[in-house]
Structure formats: C-alpha cells, structure tokens
Amino acid sequence: MPRRTTWWAVSPMLLTVACGTSPPPPCAGGTECPGALDGGGQVVDIDHGATSATGVMSDAPEQERRRASACADLTALVQSERNARLNATGALQPAATARAAAARLEATAVGAEGLPISDGALSRARADYVRLARQYGQTHARLGDAIAANDSRRAVGLIEWSLTVALDFEQARATILRLCRVDDQGTTSADPAVPIAKGPFPVSSHPDLADPTKATRTAPRSFRVRFETTQGSVDLYCLRSWAPQGADRLFNLVTIGFYDDVAFFRAISGFMTQFGIHGVPTVAKAWKDAHIPADQVMESNLRGRLSFAQAGRAASPGYTADDRTTQLFINLKDNLQLDGMGFAPVCEVANGMDVLEALHSGYGSRAGGDQANIQNQGNAYLRTTYPALDYIIQARIIFAMP
C-alpha cells in the first residue's frame, strides 16, 4: 500500500521481517505501494495469491461474466413484464383482467428473486423491483375484488393508488436497465462485460471541507459511524481512548461529510480494504498535508478493525507515524504484524463484515499505486480507469456518547 520511498528504500528488510509474505502495509501518499521495494528503490510486485501480470485479480473476468449473465436474465424478465403491462387495455378493467395482472406481477417477482445475482448494486435494484412488483400486484388483486363486488368508489381509489406505485415500479425497472446498460428497446449500449461505474453520489458542501484547520472538534468518548456503501451498510464502533488523535480526526471527517462518494480504491481479499481520498481534487489537495499528531498504538489490528493509513515510519517505537491524514483501512483478517509498524486501530466493525468482503477486489493494488492520478483527477479518473470500484455513498455519525 502507499508509502514513502525513503522508508522502504532505506529499510528493505523491514518488510520481510515484519510481514513475511504478506502484502505491504496500508500507506498514504505514495505511488510505489503495489509492492515492496528492492535494494535499489525499484518496485517489486508482490503476488497476493490471485493477481495476474497486469495486477488484476484473476477472477475478475468470471465476476463480470456472471454479472453480464445476470443482467441478461433480469432485463429480459422486467422488459417482458413491462410489455405485457403496456398491452393491457382499459382503465377500470374487468375483475379477471386485474387478477391476471396481479398473478403476472407475482410470477415476475418470484422469477426475479430466483436469479443468481452477486453484484451488490444490481442485487439491491432487483430487491427494490421485487418489492414494488408485489406491492403493485397486491393493488391489482384488491382492484379485482373491488370490481367483482361492484365497489366503484374503492376501485377508483385503488386505481389512483396504483398510479403512484406504478411510478416507483417504473423507476425500479429503469434502474435495472441503467445498471445493465440496456435501453427500452432491449439494446445493449456497451459491452456488458465492461463494468459500469457506480455513482456519482451526492457530495457534502460543508465549508470545513476546504479548510482542515476548522475541523478540530474533540470526539466523544465513544461513537458509531455508519458507512452506506454500494454493497450495503457497515457500522463501526469507535472509542476515543484507543487513539485519541485519530478518533478526533475521524469524527470530524465523518461529521463534515468527507467520506461521501469516496471510493474503496484498494481492496485485497483476505487482507484489508483501503479508502479515504476525496473525490473532488481541490478537497483532496486541501487535506493531503493535514497531518494528525502521533498516537500510541493501544490496540491490535484484528479482523474488522479500522486504522489510519500512513506514509512514513512510526514517530517513535509504539506510536503511529505523524503523517496520517484522511486515508483509512479496515482489516479483513488479523494483521498483527501491522501493530509494530505503528498502525493504531480507532474503531471496529459492529455490523457489516460481509459487506466489506463483498467490495470489489479485482484491481488488487493497481489503484493503490496510482494515488497521484487519483489525488489530481478525483472520482472522474477513478470511474473511468477503475469502473468496478465500490464506494461509500454516505458516512454519518449515528450515535455518540459524550
């Protein structure tokens, strides 16, 4: 992961002794992070067990093939339902017609539920579609009952309600088509094997984003952070006593919305996932050198714990480096070797490890070694160059104990 050349070039043996064959530690600010440095300061790529010569995880093509297959099946299903709906006639339909529509919508919901979909964004879109299909179908079933009972007042009310549901249902259908790059005529607008970039998502407009010197609140004794990601929600429980300086920075960053629409740009399956470069270059630049004072390392980097990434060596034995800024990583396994390298946990995952493990890891360390471009060009560059990356949609403090 990101680190400064001086540390690793001067001490090339440190990585071998501390990490063995593990990937290098999470670091921030460097471009050499995909691998260790040899004695001459050159990058030597580390094989993480499933990385091809290009740095892309070898299972990425299979993941995209499965996604393309899921898109084909799901779009065919939702388009078939839409065509049947458009071919229906009449406003106040006979009872049998309304009940037939209810049965068709339920069959569509069941069919959609049965499709194997592993992509997080597509799975959530499918869940919304299924929920609304059932809601729309139940409205039709009640409409059929009202027509059969000659209850015109109730029937008219149900028709009015169904129009509201229909708008949401159409939006859910449109979301699936957008994710699968299919238009209303069923034409694929791009190669379905090419990942579709997620987002963009709303970014915060908090004034302190432009000036780190103003984001200096002291964190509560304990607080919870929720990351709404493109794969689902992750809740973290944070204790200021673990790393006071780091906790203060994290609390301020989340409070001002720094992590909204921020990418998990380096995810290595079975090791860790890293994030924290703001997607707007001017904001990223403002925080690039906003260093956090060193913390003593009080806890271990166990699975599910969150620590700040850093570029330099520990300020002193048992302490973090003094150049932490905004980048964080969450351990996907016990990484005790990082304790002695000065990485101090601040929080631990209370809920959502399955979400973290589902984050796209196909790029391995490629984006981790591309931080200069990410800093300078932001999310526009990430979404073009690494379109399959997952993102934090929104980060918020959901609980705080003074």
N, C-alpha and C positions, 0 to 999 in steps of 0.2 A: 504494500500500500504506500501511499505517498510518504515521502521522507526527504530530507535534505541530503545531497550528495556527500557533504563533508562528513556526516556521522558515519555513513556506511562505508565510504571510501577509506576513512581512517581506521575503522574497526571492522574489516570484512569478516573476521572470525566471530564477532559478537552474534551475528545472525545464526551461524551454525551452532554455536554453543547453546544459545538461549532457545532457539526454535527447532533445532534438529532439521527435519524435512518439512516443517510447517511453512505456510505462506508467510511473507514478511508482515510485520505489524501494521495496523491501520495508521496511516500518516496523512498529513495535510500539506498541500502547497507544492509538492514536487511533481516531476514528470517521469521519474525513474521507477515509480512504485510497482510496476508489474513483476519485478523480480529482484533478486539480490544483486549486489554489485561485486564484480570480481576485483582483484587487487589493483587493476588499472583504472577502476572507476567506470567500467563498462557494465551495461545492464545484462544480466544473465537471467533468462526467463526461467521461472520455477514451474515445473509441471504439477498442477494441483490435482492430477489424477484423471481428469477427463477433458483436457484442453488440447485443441488441435494446434497446428503450427501457426495458425492465424490468430490464436488467442480466443477463439470462440468455442464454447463448450460443445463437445461432440454430439450431445443430444438435442441441440437447438433445431437442426432440420427436422427431426422427428416431432418435436413440440409444435413446430409450425405446420407440419403435415397434418397432425391431429387437429390443430385449430382450423385449418382450411376445410377439413372433412366435416367438422362440427358446424362451421359456417354454412357449408353447402346444404346439410340436412336441415338446419334450423331455418335458414332463409326460405327453403322450399316449403317448409311447413307453414310459416307465417304468411307467405305470399299466397299459398293455396287457400288459407282461411280468409284472407282479405278478398280474393277473387270471388269466393262463394258469397261473402257478405255483400259485395258490390252488385252481385247478380240478383240479390233478393229484391222484391218489389213491394210497394205499398207502405204506407205509414203505420196504420193500425192493422197489423197483419192478423190473419186467422190464427186461432189458438194452436193448430197443428204446426203452422209455419214458425211461430215463435218458439215452440218447444223443440222443433227440429234445429233451430239456430242455437238453442241452449245446449242440445246434445252435441252439435258440431264444435262449439267452443270448449266444452268439457273434453271432448276427444282430442282437440288441439292441445289443450293444457297437459293432458296425460302424455301425448306424444312428445311434447317439448321436454317434459320432466324426464322422460326416458332416454334422452340423448346424452351420450358421454361427453361432457364439456369440462376441460381442465383449466381453460383460460379464465382468470378471475373476473375481468371486466365483462366478458361475454356471458359468464355464468350468472352474474348479477343482473344483466339485462334480460336473460332468459327467465330468472326468478320473478322479475317485475312483470314480464309479459304473461307468465303463467298465472300470477295473482290477479291481474286485470282481466285475463280471459275468463277466469272463474267468476269474477265479480260481474262481468258483462253477461256471462251465461246465466247466472242466477237471476239477473234482472229480466232476461228474456223468458226464463221459466215462470217467474211471477207474472210477467206480462201475459203469457199464455193462459195462466189461471184466471187472470182478470178478464180476459176476452171471453173465455169459456163461461164465466159467471155473469157476463153482460155488465160488468162493473166498469163503465166507460170512464168515470172520474178517476178511478185507480189506474186504469190503463193509460190515460193521458199523463198522469203523474209519473208513471214508470217510463213512458217514452221520453219525457223531459229529462228524467234522471239518466236514462241510458245514453242520451246525447253527451252528457258530462263524462260518463265513463268511457264513451267511445273516443273522446279526445285524448284521454290518458292512454287508452289502449293503442291508439294510432301512434302516439309518441313512443310507446314502448317498442312497437314494431319498427318505427323509423330508427330508433337507437340500435337495434339489432342489424338493420341494413347498413347503417353508418359504420358500425364496428367491423362488418364483413365486407365493406366497400362494394355494396350491391345497390343498384338503383331500383326504382319501382317496376321497371320492366324486366328485372332479374339479371341485368347485365353487370358483370364484374368490372369495375372501373380500373382495377390494377391487379397485378399478380397476387392471388390470395395467399401465396407463400410468403409474401413480403409483410413483415409485422406492421401493424397500424399503431402509430404513436398515440399514447394516451394523453388526454388533455387537449389544449391547456385548461388549467383550472384557475379560479379567481385568486388573485394575489392581494396581500394586505396593502393598505395605503397608510399604515401607521407612520407618523412623522419620525419616530425614533429609528426607523429602518435606515434612514440616511445619516444618522449620527449616533454611533455606538456609545459616545460619552454620556448620552442621555438615558440609556437603558441600564440603569445601575441599581435597581431595586434589590433589596435583600430578599432572598427566597424564604418562604415559610419553612417551618420545621420539617414538614412533610407535605407532599403534594402529588397529585396524579395528573399524568399527561395522557391525552388520547390522540393518537395518530389515525386519522381516517385515510387509508391508503387505497390504491387501485385494486388491492386484493382483499380488503376488509379492514376491520378496526384492530388496533393494537393499544392496549392500556399499559402504562408503566407507573410504578410506584416509586417515588423519589424521596430520598432522605438527605437533608442538607448536611447532617453530621458525617456522611460518607466522604464528601468532597465539597466543602462549603463554597469555594470559588467557582467550581464547575457547576454546582447546583444553582448558584445565583445567575450565572450566565444562561443556563438552560431555561430557567424560569422566565428571565427577561425575553429571550428569543421567542419562546412559545407565546408569551403574553402579547408581543407586538406582531405576531403572525409571520415570523421569519420563515418558518418551515412550510408555509402554504405553497403548493405547487413546486415542491423540491424533490428531486429525483434520488432514488436509491441507485447511485451510479456505479457502485462496486459491490456486487453480491457474489460471494464464493460459497457454494453449497458445502455444508459441513464445517464452515469456519466462522464467517461473520458477514454482515451486510453493512455498508457504509453510505452515509448521506450527509448533506449539510452545506452544499454550495448553492447559494441563492440563484434562482433562475434569471434574475434581472442583473446584467453585468454591472451596472452602477452600484447596486446594493452589495453585490459580491465584493466589489472593489473597496467599498467603504468599510467592510468588516474583515478584509483579508489580513490586516495587521493589527486588529483589535485583540491583542493577546490577553489571555486570562492568567493572573498570577498562579504560581505553582500550588498544588495541593499535595498533601501527604497521601500516599496510597494506603487506604484503610481497609479496603475490601478486595476480594479476588474477582477476576474476570471469568465468572462462571457462566454457564449457558443461560441466556436470557438477560444478561446484564448489559447496561448501556454505559459506554465510556466515551470521552472525547478523544478524537484522533489528534495526533501531534506530529510535528515535523522534525524536531530536534531530540537530543538526548535528555535524560532526566536532569532537572536543575541541580539535584543532589541525590545521593542514594536514598531510596524510599519515597521519592517525590516524583511528581509529574514533570514534564518539560514546562517551560514558561512561555511557550508559543502556541498553546491551544487557542482556537478561535470559535468556529461555528460547526466544524465537522464532527460527526458522531459515528459510532458503530455499535451494533448490537451483536453480542457473541451468540453464535448458533451451536456452540459446544463449549465445554470447559477449556479455556485458553489460559491456563495458569502461568505459562511462560511470559505472558504479557505483564503480569504483576511486577516482575523485577525490571521490566523495561520502562516502568513509570506510567502505565495506563491505569487511571483511577476510576472505578465504576461510580456512577452517580445514581442510577435507577436500576430497577429490574422489572422485567415483563410480568404483569399480573394476569394478562389475558391476551392471547393472540400470537403465540409462538407458531401455530400452524400457518398464520398469515405471513409471518416473516419467512418461513421456509418455502412459501409458495411464490415469493418475489422472483422475478426473472433473474436467472443467474447465467444465462447463456453467453454473456460477454466476458465473464470472468473478470480479469484485471485490466482489460483493454481500456475502458473508460477511466479506471483509476490512474492509468499512466497518461491520461490525456487532459489533465486538470488545467493546463494553461489555456487550452481552447475553450474548456467549459467555463472557466472564470471570465474569459474575454468575450465569449459569444452567448453564454447562457443557455436557457432551455431551447431556444431556436436551433442551436447547434446539436444539443442532445437529441431532440426529437427527429432531426434529420439523420444524424450519424448513428444513433443507438435507439431506434424507434421502439424496441420491445421493452425498454426500461419501465419499471413501475415507479409510482410517485406517491408522495404524501399529498393528498388532496387538501387536507386542513389539519392543523395541530392546535389543540386547545388545552388549557388547564381545566380539569373537570372537578377538582376537589383540592382544597388547601387547608392545612391546619396551622394556625399561627404559632 
